[in-house]
Amino acid sequence: MSFLELFTDPLSRGPLIATLFMSISTALVGAIAFIRKKSLVAETLSHATFPGVAFGLLASFFFFSGNDLILFYLPLLFAFGFAILAQALVEKMLKEKKSADVSLCYILSFLLAIGVLVASYMQHSHVMLFKNLQIFFYGQAATMHDTHIYIYGALSLLVALVALIFQRAIKFSCFDPLFSSSVGIKSWIMKGTFSFLLTLSIVIGIRSVGVVLVTGMMIAPSVVARAFTKKFSTFLLASSLFGALFAFLGYIVCYLLENGAESTYSVPIGPAIIVISTLVAFISLLFAPSNGAIIKQMRKWRFQKSCILENILKFFWKTPCQSYHLIHLKKKQFASFSILLFALFKLVKQGYLKKEGLFEYRLTEDGKKKAAYIVRLHRLWELYLIEYLSSEVEKVHQSAELIEHIITPEIEDKLTKLLLNPKVDPHMQPIPIKEVL
Amino acid sequence: MNPYFGKDFLSFFFTLFSRVFEAFFKKGEGVELVSDEIQILVLMFTSISCSILGAFLILKKKAMLANSLSHTSLLGIVLSYLLMKGIFAQKMLTFNPALFFLASFFTALLTIFLTNSCKKIFKLHEEASVGLIFTFLFALALLLVSLFTKNVHLGVEAIMGNIDIADSIDVKLSLMIALINLAALFLFFNDYKIFCFDETFAKIVGCSLVFLEYLLMIQTSMTAIGAFRSVGVFLFLVFLTAPYLAARLLSSELKKIILYSALISFFSTIFSVAFARHLLSVYDLALSTGALSATCVGASYPILGSALFIKKKILRLSYKEKTKEKKKEESFA
């Protein structure tokens, strides 16, 4: 069966499409929460929906005698109400000067305790309702059907629409609350919109991944999106697309594990999605092109390496005709032994140094030119500091020592023009003339 | 035969006191613990541990990190179980000190290390890194469980605990954890105190902040895993936060707060065990004692808060009336 058929097959389309809708809306709202630094509010709200679901199930049983349709909608309504209640309680505690951390944790655990109490009541007296409740605890995407597609599709559309309409206002209120209030965006409206979106997306999420894991659906996609983009609108769009992608991947993995040739594992979809998305988040945090941790580190290393190479060349240039042994270079403390060996190897390979016997090196013609160019940069910069920034003569050397590795040929051109092609530097040393490398 | 069978709220306490009295004066007989007493003991020890840790965690603003530990302790348990299974070919997840310590160390070290490195290396903000790591580890644990047991859904008991089947092993375990926490409290009270209130001063004095942070987290994960079987890893958070919040209303001195919060959660748990028995025998309503005690402990904060609020109002009213009467008398005079 091809992957496209999963979308049309009556058995698999329910879980797949409903999960896709759910993850799009949670990832979208999660991105806003990520920017507002309120990712853990989602955790509290999702746990707070649990007693809501429990009370909703009980109410639909007692007042509507277990009507199927009511049994379907009422828990969601109650969950929504309890999430709003939880937010109100957290706000109340914040007003009493409690820290956000403890108020979130207390409300989370207290409401969950009430939920578990009701669940334990249902466990013995209403076994069918208890089974329904358990679905909401860990989530059960596999048993969703077409009705779920319609309801969760409509709710996700609502979330996306609200986010789209308020996009600019949300952006302003996230990044610059002062500006947004001066433009006339009421802060309580933005707060209300945000908590409405958050609550709605959590209510959408709890059916397929459960109250315990719905937070995970919110954070990882926004982390991935953040690693690749800086623009707010692209960030929101990318986050929701990544959410959908991860949900699809998670579903495929579960499907393959379940219908594999050798062994059949039945794996819950929610945890699979979260594990995959978090792994992708780690990878993108490490390797993202502009601000991945490893990429940044490599850039740093490359710069350090070029600094060491240039320093070694400069040292050789002072006595161009003499050859030096490795031990002698080590005494000059350019770098540790292994790095020094590597640097010398690199320089020989680039043709700046020539090997003369075991660990004996001498400067080549190319090397002389290169080293002279670096010294020229150094001395030009010293002169510039003295003439234009009126620094003292004793202090310019340190700065030039750093900046000589950074100056590009264009800046060198400009400096030369600015200083009228000088011949001597402030320490009365000749500035080497520019040669073509 | 359970002597508490069919007892209502008041006679529960009567039976309890008479049995304690009996056990105290007839040492040779060896009175055997029954389930209600086991529940009281387990909850009492758990609440002592939680009150000690809760104060420091909340002062350090690490309550959500404790929440994260309560999730990831599942991974700690699963990993150490698999490891023990691989090494010693153990089959049952019975109480085993090595397993227990391994699990709590795994949990604490893995969670704290990953969260901190997320914050430092990837420059994510605190909330996002906490959320990212604990959902990941929890989902990983659920996946491992479903892969190795071929059971898609963990029972609710695994998360919610089931104190009604607790036995004497649980009493020993929770006693051990409480003793460890008490020992740490006596040894490191001053260190913890300055760690919570003034990190710079702690650094100057020469406390190792990293050591204290990891110690606190290891203690927390130990307590969470100890509570795994009794009240469950989530409801243990109620025991952490609510007693502190309630005790904070009564005092603002750290030692007193810890003492008061232990007392508050202790009395609420005894009340809840008696109340659960009362509900069962009078109304034939079987509720989970763990959940009931967690709800009671959680409710202690709003109840105490509103009681103090009402007391304040009454005092203010009576003061106003007094001043009015005084004024009247003055005007008559």
Interface residues (C-beta under 8 A of the other chain):
Chain A: F34 K37 K38 S39 L40 A42 E43 H47 K98 S99 D101 V102 L104 C105 Y106 L108 S109 F110 L112 A113 I114 V116 L117 A119 S120 Y121 Q123 H124 Q134 F137 Y138 Q140 V212 L213 T215 G216 M218 I219 A220 S222 V223 Y265 S266 V267 P268 G270 P271 A272 I274 V275 T278 A281 L285 A293
Chain B: I58 K61 K62 A63 M64 A66 N67 H71 I121 F122 L124 H125 E127 A128 V130 G131 L132 T135 F136 F138 A139 L140 L142 L143 S146 L147 K150 V152 H153 L154 V156 I159 M160 G232 F234 L235 L237 V238 L240 T241 A242 Y244 L245 L285 A286 L287 S288 G290 A291 L292 A294 T295 G298 A299 Y301
